[in-house]
Structure formats: structure tokens, C-alpha cells
Amino acid sequence: MTSIPDPAASSAASAPADEQLIRALEDERYAAIVDGDYDKAASLWDDRLSYIHSSAQVDTKASYLEKLRSGYYDYHSIDHPIERVVFAGGLAFVYGRMIADIHAGGAPKHLDSITTAVWGPDADGWKLLHFQSTPIPH
């Protein structure tokens, strides 16, 4: 049986490379959503994905993908500055912000949220396991 490498066990020398990879994956997933490339987005998500929207709605991989494909969620632009990436317990925790203009259920929305994304390794590379968006009160 092949074991999945534990990023937490990697040497300090590879930590910048691991962080660079996670940052690139974050860029890919946001770009795929804005571009409407939902197959690409889904390829970056773990089958156990839990996606918690700023509205407190919770989606699985299947339900979020269906909402994207049906047009329920339509992302026009997303800016996602990353504050930091932390590796712990074999996972990558990405702390940042998401500023986006979308339509949700046909209504235009401007989102400005603090976000946490959790990536975990599997046989095909890193996959998004969890995402949570908390709105910033203005």
C-alpha cells in the first residue's frame, strides 16, 4: 500500500515550495469559478468538501457544483489576498480574504469576507477539503 506524503513531515527547505503550490492552487480554483470552468474547479475539490458560504449556507462538493452549473451562483470577479498559509497535521490552512461580485439566486451581491480554506493531500495531489467564508460587517 502506498502512503501519501505528509507535508508536515517535509523539511523546512521545502516549506516555501509547498506554500507556493498551495497559493497556486488557490489561484486556480478561484480562476476556474470566475471562468465558469467547473470541471477544473471540481478536480481541485475533495469528494468530502464542505463549503460554508458567507450566508451560512453549507454545500457539499455535489451540491455546490450543481448550484454553479445551474447558474444559481455566478461569480463575476474575485480578489482573494492570502494572509498566510499554515501547515499542520498534514493539512494546509489558508487564511485570507475574498472580495467578490456575484449573482446568487439571481440577486447581485458584493462579498467581502474573511476566509479559511483547508487543503489535504491525496493520491492525485492536494484537494480542497473545507472552505468557510465569514462576512466582514461594514
Protein Blocks (a to p, Z undefined) as FASTA:
>chain_A
ZZdddfklpcfklmmmmmmmmmmmmmmmmmmmmnopaklmmmmpcfkbccddfkopacdf
klmmmmmmnomaccfbdcdddfbdcdeehiacddddddddddeehiacdddddddddddd
dfkoccdfbdcdddddZZ
